[in-house]
Amino acid sequence: MRPLEQAIARVGSADALCIRGRIRALRGLTLLAEDKPAVVGSLVQIRCATGPKLAEVVGFEAGNAILMLLEQSGGVRAGDIVESVQSQPTIEVGDGLLGRVVNGLGMPIDGGPPIESAAPHPLHAVPISAMRRPPINMPIATGVASVDLLAPVGCGQRVGIFAGPGVGKSTLLGMIARGAGAHVQHADGAQGADVNVIVLIGERGREVREFVEGALGEAGMARSVVVVATSDESPVMRVRAAHAACAIAEGFRDQGKRVVLMLDSVTRFAHAQRQIGLAIGEPPATRGYTPSVFAALPQLLERAGVVESDNGQTEGSITGFYAVLVDGDDLTEPVSDAVRGILDGHLILSRNLAQRGHYPAIDPLDSVSRVGAAVSSKEHDRARRTIVRLLAAYRAVEELIQIGAYTSGADPVTDVAVALKPRIDALLQQEIGERIDHAKAVASMIALAQEAEERLGASGQGKKRSPPTQRRVPGGQAAA
């Protein structure tokens, strides 16, 4: 975007009139401002004795605006002046964000130089229209074997990563960020990503740098933007960080780029939204979650996807990976249940596999990609179903094997599963810094599945092909 266009866009988002109000009362996490008509979601500035403080308008009551500070409330007193800052929230998006760590306002927090001027993008953009979402049919290579082989992901898909604490969600996100290489065209047509946008919500302060330097690494950071709102920040800042990351991803998508958006975690976003809802008087529902939580989740998650232009060409895509912290390892808890119904697939991380040292600890039987068949070749899809069939057969007798009570010969499918289980595990396990070649990994799985089918065929348990159909030709003779 040219400088003149940038200036026009900024003027369009500026406030035409600055209306002032005053702080009237403090109620828990919220402030009441009288004589201050303001749009919900807009930013205001409070003139405090200790310096200006930013707040967001989260509601209104009896002519008073309800504000929630983006920082600590110390120093605010009754009568402080409230001024409008930004009635239409935006965030600036440009190549200067690459390799940087920013907060929910788009301001750098990594100690680096100021970010170069960029074009403003709406913080709360309208999700993609249903009729502008083309079918997902292009695979994206994540570089993680167990994902690419058994739960293949397509450009524009939204995938949830569900797990309890300490099972490896953040590590898996880091592997995907490094593995989905920029400008990579694999031999089988799978694409890499141009840009990673990663948002860390509600994380411990010490974990942010560990993720950036450890899980992400220098190679992953070079083409990534990291948005951070730690657990000690206000609920509105945590919610804002999630939407800021979506806006940044949309900005790069509008440039025609393939973007991978990673959010860790949706659960903490829901917790922050619940705090806001309770603070402004919403009634608590299931497990204390307010109705606004379940309204906010689809609005956030539906912002990812593929966009089709008016001439039918793909403009760009956002592929979303959303970590969900499962409370008590219960996949039926409200947030997990709601998110699973919105997304296009889910990866379930198993604590049992993690305790055995099997990493990534993705459970291939419980994990699902709803577009897996559409983004895979017929050979890949058939091999995937064969491997899953063997893993299911092995799980059915796993306890018998552990106590030495299983006897081979009773079921040929189980016998083949037991024989090939070590090789299947070796195919799916991966070191943190290891990156796989997508085409070679798929070829290895197809070869392993073909070997399994040959063994089953020899035992009479393979997939039986239907005999060729016959048709009648003139004269009464049958022809194949």
C-alpha positions in Angstrom: 0.0 0.0 0.0 1.3 3.4 -1.0 2.0 6.1 1.7 -1.0 8.2 0.4 -3.3 5.2 0.7 -2.0 4.5 4.2 -2.7 8.1 5.3 -6.2 8.0 3.9 -6.9 4.8 5.7 -5.7 6.3 9.0 -7.9 9.4 8.5 -10.9 7.1 7.9 -10.3 5.3 11.2 -9.7 8.5 13.2 -12.3 10.0 15.5 -14.0 13.1 14.0 -14.9 14.4 17.5 -13.3 13.9 20.8 -16.0 13.6 23.4 -14.9 13.7 27.0 -16.4 12.1 30.1 -15.4 11.5 33.7 -14.9 8.5 35.9 -17.8 8.0 38.2 -17.2 4.7 40.0 -15.1 1.6 40.2 -16.9 -1.7 40.4 -14.6 -4.7 40.6 -12.8 -4.9 37.3 -14.8 -2.2 35.6 -15.1 1.6 35.7 -18.2 3.7 35.1 -17.7 6.8 33.0 -20.5 9.4 32.9 -21.2 11.8 30.0 -19.2 9.5 27.7 -21.2 8.0 24.8 -18.8 5.5 23.2 -19.0 2.5 20.9 -18.6 -0.9 22.5 -15.1 -2.1 21.7 -13.6 1.3 21.3 -10.4 2.5 23.1 -10.4 5.4 25.5 -7.7 7.1 27.6 -8.1 8.0 31.2 -6.1 11.0 32.4 -4.8 9.8 35.8 -2.5 11.6 38.2 0.1 8.9 37.6 -0.2 9.1 33.9 -2.6 8.2 31.1 -4.2 4.7 31.1 -5.9 2.9 28.2 -9.2 1.2 28.6 -11.8 -0.5 26.4 -15.5 0.1 26.4 -17.2 -3.2 27.2 -20.8 -2.0 27.8 -23.0 0.7 29.0 -25.6 1.2 31.7 -28.1 4.1 32.4 -26.1 6.5 30.2 -22.8 5.5 31.7 -20.0 3.7 29.7 -18.6 0.6 31.3 -14.8 0.5 30.9 -12.2 -2.1 31.6 -8.6 -1.1 31.8 -5.9 -2.7 29.6 -3.5 -2.4 32.6 -3.5 -2.2 36.4 -6.1 0.1 37.9 -3.8 1.8 40.4 -3.9 5.6 40.2 -7.5 5.9 38.9 -9.8 8.1 40.9 -13.3 9.5 40.6 -13.5 12.6 38.4 -10.6 11.6 36.1 -11.2 12.7 32.5 -11.9 10.1 29.9 -11.1 10.8 26.2 -11.8 8.8 23.0 -8.7 7.3 21.4 -10.0 5.0 18.7 -13.7 4.4 18.0 -13.0 1.8 15.3 -10.2 -0.5 16.6 -7.5 -1.3 14.1 -4.1 -2.8 14.1 -1.3 -2.1 11.6 -0.2 -5.0 9.5 2.9 -5.1 7.3 6.2 -7.0 6.7 7.8 -5.1 9.5 5.9 -7.4 11.9 7.8 -10.5 10.8 10.3 -11.7 13.4 8.8 -9.5 16.1 6.9 -10.1 19.4 4.0 -7.6 20.0 1.2 -7.1 22.5 -2.5 -7.0 21.8 -2.2 -3.4 20.7 0.5 -4.3 18.1 3.2 -2.6 20.1 6.6 -4.4 20.2 7.6 -5.9 23.5 10.8 -7.6 22.4 13.1 -4.6 23.0 13.6 -4.1 19.3 13.2 -0.9 17.2 9.8 0.6 16.4 7.9 -1.4 13.8 7.9 0.2 10.3 4.7 2.0 9.2 2.1 -0.4 7.8 -1.6 -0.4 6.7 -4.3 -0.5 9.4 -6.6 -3.5 9.4 -9.9 -3.8 11.4 -9.4 -5.6 14.7 -12.9 -7.1 14.5 -13.3 -8.0 10.9 -16.4 -9.7 9.6 -15.8 -13.5 9.1 -15.6 -14.8 5.5 -18.9 -15.2 3.8 -20.0 -18.8 3.4 -20.3 -18.4 -0.4 -16.7 -17.0 -0.7 -15.3 -20.2 0.9 -14.2 -22.6 -1.8 -13.8 -26.3 -1.0 -10.5 -27.2 0.7 -8.5 -29.4 -1.6 -4.9 -28.3 -1.3 -2.8 -30.1 1.3 -0.5 -28.1 3.5 2.6 -29.8 4.9 3.1 -29.3 8.6 6.3 -31.2 8.9 4.9 -33.4 11.6 4.6 -37.0 10.5 1.6 -38.1 12.6 -0.4 -35.1 11.3 0.6 -35.2 7.6 0.2 -39.0 7.4 -2.9 -39.8 9.5 -4.8 -36.5 9.8 -3.7 -34.5 6.7 -4.5 -30.8 6.8 -5.6 -28.6 3.9 -4.9 -24.9 3.3 -7.7 -23.0 5.0 -8.6 -25.7 7.4 -9.2 -25.1 11.1 -7.8 -27.8 13.4 -8.0 -28.0 17.2 -5.2 -29.5 19.4 -6.9 -30.9 22.5 -4.9 -31.9 25.6 -4.5 -31.5 29.3 -1.6 -29.6 30.8 1.9 -30.9 30.2 1.2 -33.2 27.3 2.9 -31.1 24.6 0.5 -28.7 22.9 3.0 -25.8 22.8 5.8 -28.0 21.6 3.6 -29.4 18.8 2.7 -25.8 17.8 6.4 -25.0 17.6 7.1 -28.0 15.5 4.3 -27.0 13.1 5.7 -23.4 12.9 9.1 -24.7 12.0 7.9 -27.5 9.7 5.4 -25.6 7.6 8.3 -24.0 5.7 8.0 -20.9 3.6 7.8 -21.2 -0.2 8.2 -25.0 0.0 6.6 -27.0 -2.8 6.8 -30.7 -2.1 7.0 -33.3 -4.8 3.4 -34.5 -4.2 1.9 -31.0 -4.4 1.7 -30.2 -0.7 2.3 -26.5 0.1 4.2 -24.8 2.9 3.3 -21.6 4.6 4.5 -18.1 3.8 3.8 -16.5 7.3 3.1 -17.8 10.8 1.1 -15.8 13.2 1.3 -17.1 16.7 -0.7 -15.8 19.7 0.0 -16.8 23.3 -2.8 -16.1 25.6 -2.7 -16.4 29.4 0.7 -18.0 29.4 3.1 -17.7 32.3 5.6 -14.9 31.7 8.7 -17.2 31.7 7.1 -19.5 29.1 6.9 -16.8 26.4 10.7 -16.5 25.8 11.0 -20.3 26.2 8.6 -20.8 23.3 10.1 -18.1 21.1 13.7 -19.3 21.6 13.1 -23.0 22.2 10.0 -24.3 20.6 10.0 -21.8 17.7 13.7 -21.3 17.1 15.5 -18.8 14.9 14.3 -20.4 11.6 10.6 -20.4 12.7 10.8 -16.9 14.1 12.2 -15.4 10.9 8.8 -15.7 9.1 6.6 -15.4 12.2 4.7 -12.8 14.2 4.2 -13.6 17.9 1.3 -11.8 19.8 1.5 -12.1 23.6 -0.9 -11.5 26.5 0.4 -13.2 29.6 -1.8 -14.4 32.5 -1.1 -11.3 34.6 -2.6 -8.9 32.0 -6.2 -7.8 32.0 -9.0 -9.9 30.5 -9.7 -7.4 27.7 -6.0 -7.4 26.7 -6.1 -11.2 26.5 -9.2 -11.1 24.3 -7.8 -8.3 22.3 -4.6 -10.2 21.6 -6.6 -13.1 20.0 -8.4 -10.7 17.7 -5.2 -8.8 16.9 -3.6 -12.1 15.8 -6.6 -12.8 13.6 -6.4 -9.3 12.1 -2.6 -9.7 11.4 -3.3 -13.0 9.7 -6.1 -11.5 7.6 -3.7 -8.6 6.6 -1.2 -11.1 5.2 -3.9 -13.2 3.7 -5.2 -10.2 1.8 -1.8 -9.9 0.2 -2.3 -13.4 -1.3 -0.1 -15.2 1.2 -0.6 -18.6 2.8 -0.8 -18.0 6.5 -0.7 -20.4 9.4 -2.4 -19.0 12.5 -1.7 -20.7 15.8 -3.6 -19.8 19.0 -2.5 -21.1 22.4 -5.0 -21.4 23.9 -8.7 -21.0 23.1 -9.5 -22.1 26.7 -7.7 -19.1 28.2 -9.4 -16.8 25.7 -12.7 -18.3 26.9 -11.7 -17.7 30.5 -10.9 -14.0 29.7 -14.2 -13.6 28.0 -16.0 -15.1 31.0 -14.3 -12.6 33.3 -15.5 -9.8 31.2 -19.0 -11.2 31.0 -19.3 -11.7 34.7 -17.8 -8.2 35.4 -20.5 -6.5 33.4 -23.3 -8.5 34.9 -23.9 -11.4 32.6 -25.5 -14.5 34.3 -23.2 -17.5 34.6 -24.3 -20.7 32.8 -22.5 -24.0 32.4 -19.5 -24.2 34.7 -19.7 -20.4 35.2 -19.2 -19.6 31.5 -21.4 -16.7 30.3 -23.5 -16.7 27.1 -21.0 -14.2 25.5 -18.3 -16.9 25.6 -20.2 -19.2 23.3 -21.0 -16.3 21.0 -17.4 -15.1 20.9 -15.9 -18.5 20.0 -17.4 -18.9 16.5 -16.7 -15.2 15.8 -13.0 -15.8 16.5 -12.6 -19.3 14.9 -14.6 -18.5 11.7 -12.1 -15.8 10.7 -9.7 -18.4 9.4 -10.2 -20.1 6.0 -9.7 -19.7 2.2 -11.0 -16.6 0.4 -12.2 -16.8 -3.2 -12.2 -13.6 -5.3 -14.9 -12.6 -7.7 -13.2 -14.3 -10.7 -13.0 -17.6 -8.8 -9.3 -17.4 -8.0 -8.0 -18.0 -4.5 -6.8 -14.8 -2.9 -5.0 -16.3 0.1 -5.7 -18.6 3.0 -5.5 -18.8 6.8 -4.9 -22.3 8.2 -5.7 -22.3 11.9 -4.3 -24.5 14.7 -6.1 -23.8 18.0 -4.8 -25.3 21.2 -7.5 -26.2 23.7 -6.5 -26.8 27.3 -8.9 -29.6 28.4 -10.0 -29.1 32.0 -9.5 -32.4 33.9 -8.7 -34.2 30.6 -12.5 -34.2 30.0 -13.2 -33.7 26.3 -16.9 -33.1 27.1 -16.3 -29.9 29.2 -18.0 -26.9 27.7 -15.2 -25.1 25.8 -13.8 -28.3 24.3 -17.2 -29.5 23.3 -18.1 -26.2 21.7 -14.8 -25.7 19.9 -14.8 -29.3 18.5 -18.2 -28.6 16.9 -16.9 -25.5 15.1 -13.6 -26.7 13.8 -12.8 -28.8 10.7 -10.8 -31.4 12.6 -9.1 -32.1 15.9 -5.8 -33.7 17.1 -6.2 -35.4 20.5 -2.9 -35.5 22.5 -2.8 -38.6 24.8 -1.3 -38.4 28.2 -0.8 -42.2 28.0 1.4 -41.8 24.9 3.3 -39.0 26.5 4.1 -41.0 29.6 5.5 -43.7 27.3 7.8 -41.2 25.6 5.9 -41.3 22.3 6.1 -37.8 20.9 4.3 -36.1 19.4 1.7 -37.7 21.6 -1.1 -37.6 19.0 -3.7 -40.3 19.3 -4.3 -41.4 15.7 -7.6 -43.2 16.6 -9.3 -40.2 18.3 -7.9 -37.6 15.9 -9.9 -36.6 12.9 -9.4 -34.4 9.8 -12.7 -33.6 8.2 -11.0 -32.8 4.9 -8.4 -35.5 5.0 -9.8 -37.5 2.1 -10.1 -34.3 0.0 -6.5 -33.3 0.4 -5.0 -36.8 0.0 -4.3 -39.0 -3.0 -6.3 -42.2 -3.3 -3.2 -44.2 -2.4 -2.5 -42.0 0.7 -6.1 -42.2 1.9 -6.3 -46.0 1.5 -3.0 -46.4 3.3 -4.2 -44.2 6.1 -7.3 -46.3 6.6 -5.2 -49.5 6.6 -2.9 -48.1 9.3 -5.7 -46.9 11.4 -7.4 -50.3 11.1 -4.2 -52.0 12.4 -3.9 -49.6 15.3 -7.5 -50.1 16.3 -6.9 -53.9 16.2 -3.8 -53.6 18.4 -5.5 -51.4 20.9 -8.3 -53.9 21.3 -5.8 -56.5 22.6 -3.2 -54.2 24.1 -4.0 -55.2 27.7 -3.8 -58.9 26.9 -0.4 -58.3 25.3 0.9 -56.5 28.3 0.0 -59.4 30.7 1.2 -62.0 28.2 -2.3 -63.5 27.6 -2.5 -62.8 23.9 -2.1 -65.9 21.6 -1.3 -65.4 18.0 -3.3 -67.1 15.3 -6.7 -66.2 16.6 -7.2 -63.2 14.4 -5.0 -62.5 11.3 -5.6 -58.7 11.4 -4.5 -58.5 15.0 -1.4 -60.7 14.2 -0.4 -58.3 11.5 -1.0 -55.3 13.7 1.2 -56.8 16.5 3.9 -57.6 14.0 4.0 -54.1 12.4 3.3 -52.0 15.5 7.0 -51.1 16.1 7.4 -49.9 12.5 4.2 -47.9 12.7 5.3 -46.2 15.9 8.7 -45.5 14.3 6.9 -43.9 11.4 4.8 -41.6 13.6 7.4 -40.6 16.3 9.6 -37.6 15.7 12.2 -35.5 17.5 11.4 -31.9 18.3 13.9 -30.5 15.9 13.4 -33.1 13.2 11.6 -32.2 10.0 10.2 -34.8 7.6 9.9 -34.8 3.8 6.2 -34.9 3.1 6.4 -37.0 -0.1 8.9 -39.5 1.3 6.9 -40.0 4.5 3.7 -40.6 2.6 5.5 -43.1 0.3 6.9 -44.9 3.4 3.4 -45.2 4.9 1.9 -46.5 1.6 4.6 -49.1 1.3 4.0 -50.2 4.9 0.2 -50.4 4.3 0.7 -52.4 1.1 2.9 -54.9 3.0 0.1 -55.2 5.6 -2.5 -55.8 2.9 -0.3 -58.4 1.3 0.0 -60.2 4.6 -3.7 -60.0 5.2 -4.4 -61.2 1.7 -2.2 -64.2 2.2 -4.3 -65.1 5.3 -7.6 -64.5 3.5 -8.4 -61.4 5.6 -7.4 -58.7 3.0 -9.9 -56.5 1.3 -11.7 -58.6 -1.3 -12.2 -56.9 -4.6 -15.6 -57.3 -6.3 -15.6 -59.3 -9.5 -15.9 -57.2 -12.7 -19.5 -56.5 -13.7 -20.8 -58.0 -16.9 -23.1 -56.5 -19.5 -25.1 -58.2 -22.2 -24.3 -57.6 -25.8 -26.5 -58.3 -28.8 -26.6 -62.1 -29.4 -27.0 -62.9 -25.7 -23.3 -63.2 -24.9 -21.9 -61.7 -21.8 -19.0 -59.1 -22.0 -16.8 -57.8 -19.3 
